Amino acid sequence: MPQLNPAPWFTILIFSWMIFLIVIPPKVMAHTFPYEPTPQSAEKPKTDSWNWPWH
């Protein structure tokens, strides 16, 4: 039964994991976003209360 021969499939497995672990991460980490998020201030903005007549 040829599918039980691990020689070609083990090599394919090793090369595919080498691609996943060596080639792809630098490409993903080099990705830049078109709009950098701006940091927000720590203090909360002042909100005005509603002056509705509650009848």
C-alpha positions as CSV (number, residue, x, y, z in Angstrom):
1,M,0.0,0.0,0.0
2,P,1.9,3.1,-1.2
3,Q,0.0,5.6,1.0
4,L,1.8,4.0,4.1
5,N,5.2,5.0,2.7
6,P,6.1,8.1,4.8
7,A,9.1,9.2,2.7
8,P,7.4,11.6,0.2
9,W,4.7,12.8,2.6
10,F,7.0,13.5,5.5
11,T,9.1,15.6,3.2
12,I,6.1,17.5,2.0
13,L,5.0,18.0,5.6
14,I,8.4,19.4,6.6
15,F,8.7,21.8,3.6
16,S,5.1,23.1,4.1
17,W,5.8,23.8,7.8
18,M,9.1,25.5,6.9
19,I,7.1,27.8,4.6
20,F,4.5,28.5,7.3
21,L,7.2,29.2,9.9
22,I,9.9,30.9,8.0
23,V,8.5,32.6,4.9
24,I,5.0,33.7,5.8
25,P,5.6,35.4,9.3
26,P,7.9,38.1,8.0
27,K,5.5,38.9,5.2
28,V,2.6,39.2,7.7
29,M,4.6,41.3,10.2
30,A,5.8,43.7,7.4
31,H,2.2,44.6,6.6
32,T,1.4,48.2,7.3
33,F,-2.0,49.7,7.9
34,P,-3.0,52.7,5.8
35,Y,-4.4,54.6,8.8
36,E,-2.5,54.4,12.1
37,P,-4.8,54.6,15.1
38,T,-4.4,57.7,17.2
39,P,-4.1,57.2,21.0
40,Q,-7.0,58.6,23.0
41,S,-6.6,60.6,26.1
42,A,-7.1,58.9,29.4
43,E,-9.6,61.5,30.7
44,K,-13.3,61.0,29.9
45,P,-15.0,63.7,27.8
46,K,-17.5,65.9,29.7
47,T,-21.1,65.0,28.9
48,D,-24.0,67.4,29.4
49,S,-27.1,66.1,31.2
50,W,-30.4,66.2,29.5
51,N,-32.8,68.9,30.8
52,W,-36.1,67.1,29.9
53,P,-39.2,67.7,31.9
54,W,-40.1,64.3,33.3
55,H,-43.9,64.4,34.0
